[in-house]
């Protein structure tokens, strides 16, 4: 049974919702309203979605560490984009993006007592996509907050731009490959990208069972993005941006301030 939020969690959620609706960053949560642990952060995260009346179209996740336990956050359906031009809430005068690999789920993976095996999770993948996670914290000084505060704010997720299908994805070496970003013909980044968890499937395996233990379903049609190959990159607004994942995926987009 889901517990109702505490007064402090309700206040924290409303603080973050106000920032989202105003499309402006705000100061970090008042000290009395800051989540003390992961469970408190997840309760605030859930309440934010309820207050916004949003549906979950996907998830962002990574493999947990001692310092970052339960690193998962919903991506709301209204913030998932599939074409250009793409709206963003700017970070300064830029759009902040992360090139990632994501998986579209082809069959419900409901909550159950027995953990899902890696084979079962792989069988539920409908397709693999190259994506750009759109970042934008609701905190004006995101560097100063704890991980629990970051988790309450959906780990700074602003949305997702879904790119092309990665053909024969499971036959590719998705642990590492060249990544390049150009804007108006000028090279912004070119490097050997590496997945922060070693392979994009590893966070997906974890997420399925994380949701299951919390009584939640990873649903058919949802998309799961799994971590940046080159960290966060700021790209200019109103410019032709081209992102390449080696030679197997390429995305062209113009971002505009919404």
N, C-alpha and C positions, 0 to 999 in steps of 0.2 A: 504494500500500500504506500502511495506517495504521500510524504508528509507535507502539510502546508508550509509555506515559507515563514520563517520567523519575522518579527518586525524589522530587524536589522537587514535580513535578506531582501525583504520587500522594498525597503528604502534603497538598498544598493541597486536592485533591479530597476527601480524607477529612475534612479540617477543615470544609469546607462541607457535606458530607453529614451530619456530626454535628450541625451547627446545624439543618439541615432536619429531621432525625429527632427532635431534642429540641424543635423548634418554638420555639427561643430564639436570639436573636442572640448572636454571639460577637465577640471582638476580631478585628481585621483579621489577615490571614495573617502568620505570622512572616516577617521580611524575607527570609530565605533561600528561602522557598517562594513568594514573590510572582512572578507572571509578569512577565517583562521586556518582553514585546511581545505583539502580538495573537495570533500563532501559539501562544505559550505559554498565553495565556488561553483560546483555543478548545480546546486540548488538555485543559485542566482542566475546562472546561465539558462536553466530551464524556465525560470520565471520570466526572464526577458522575452523569450519566444512566445510565452503565453500572453504577456501584455501587448506584444506587437501583433498577436493573432496570426502568426506566421506558420506556414507548413515547412517541414524539413525536406529539402530537395537533395541534400548531400551532407557529407561530413569531411572535415579535415582531421588528420591524425598523424601521430608519429609513435614510435616505440617508446614506452615509458622508461625513465631513468630515475635515479634516486632523487634528483632535484626537480624532475618534471613528471610527477605521477599523473596518470589518467589524462594525457595530452590529446584530448578529442573535443571537437566543437561542431555544432550543427552549422550547415550553410543553408540559409533560407531560400526557398524556391524563387522568391521575388528578386533575389540578388544573383541568380545564375543567368548568365548571358551567353548567347550563341552566335553573335555576329558583330560587325563593325558598322557604325561607330559604337563604342561601349562607354556607358556612363560610369563615372567614379566620383567619390568624394576626394578631392586632391589632398595629397600630403605636401604642404607648401604649394609649389606650383607644378607638381609632378603627379603622375600616377605611380604607385608603388606596386610592383608585380614580382611574382616568383614563378619561374618555369618549373612545372611539375608533371608527373605522370599520374593519371587517375583511372579508376575502374568503375564502369557502369554495371550495376547489379541487375542480373537477369531473372532472379527468383528470390522470393522472400526468405530471409534467414531469421526465423522467429526465436524468441527466448526459449531456452530449454535447459534442463539440468545438466546434460552431458555437453562438454565443450565440443565445438566444431573442429574437425580436422582440417589441415591445410588442403587436402584433396577436396573436401566438401566446399570450402570457400572458393577454391579455384573453379570448381564446376559451376558455381553460381555467377561467375563473371560473364556478362554479356559481351562487353567490348572494352578495349583499352583506349584511352584518349590522351593526347597532349593537351595540357591546360595551363592557364595562367591563374594562380590565386591572386586575388586583389586584396591588398592589405590596407588597413587604416584603423588605428587604435581609437577608441573613444576617450582615451586619456591624453591630456595635453603634454604630459611628460611620461611617456610610456616606459622610458628607461628606468624610472625610479620605483616602479611597482613590483610587488612580489609576483611569483608565478601564480599563486592562487587568485590574485586580482586580475592577472592576465587571462587566466582560465575563465573567470567569471565573465570577461569581455570577449569570449569566443576566440581567444588567442589572436586578437587583432584582425580576425577575418572580416572583410568587407563584402566579399562575393567571389565569384568564379567566372572566368571566361573559358568556355569549352571550345577546344580546338579540334583538329582532325583526328580521325581514327588512326591508331597505330596498328598497321597491318602486321600480322604474324608476331604480335608483341611477345609472346612467350618463347619465341625463338631468338629474340634479340638479347643482347647483353645490356640490361637496363640498370645495372649497378653503376655504370659510368659511360659517358659519351660526350662528345664536344657539344657545347651550347654557345650560341651567339645571339646577340641582340643589336639591332641597328635602328637608328631613328633618323628620318630624312636623309638616308643614305650614309650616315656617319656611324661608325662602329662604336658602340657603347661598351660592349662586353664580348669577349671571345676567350673561352677557357675550356678545359676538360672538366665537365661537370660530374659530380659524384653524389649519389644518393646518400643523405645523412644517416640512414639506417642500414645501408648496405644493399638494399633492394626494395622497390616500392611495394612488393607483395607483403613484406614483413609487417608494416603498420596495419595493412588490411586484415591480416590474420588476427592481430591483436584486437582491432576494433570490433570485429564480429563478436568475439567472446566477451569483450568489455560491455557491449550493449546487451548481450544476452544475460549476463549476470545482473544487470540492472532492470531486467524485465522488458527490454526494448527490442524491436525488430529492425534489422537492416533490410529495408524494403526494396522490392523490385522497382527499378527506375532511378533509384538514388545513385549518386555519383560520389566516390570517395577519393579525395586527393591526399597525397601521402608524403609531401615534403619537397623542398626546393633543391635543385641540383646546383644552384649557384648563389644561394641566399637571396635577400631582397634587393631589387634593382629599381631605381627611380628613372622613369622615362618621361619625356616631355608630353604635355597635352597638345592636342590639335596638330599632331605630326604623324607621318606614316611610320609606324613601328613594325619591324619584322623580327620575329623570334624563330630560331631554328633549333630543333632537337636533332643533332647530327644530320643525316640525310634522310631520316625516316618521317619527319614531320616539320611543317613550316606554317606559321600563322602570321597574317598581316592584319593590323588593327589600328584604328585611331581612337584615342581616349579623349573624352571631353568632361568638363566639370559639370556635375549634375547638382 
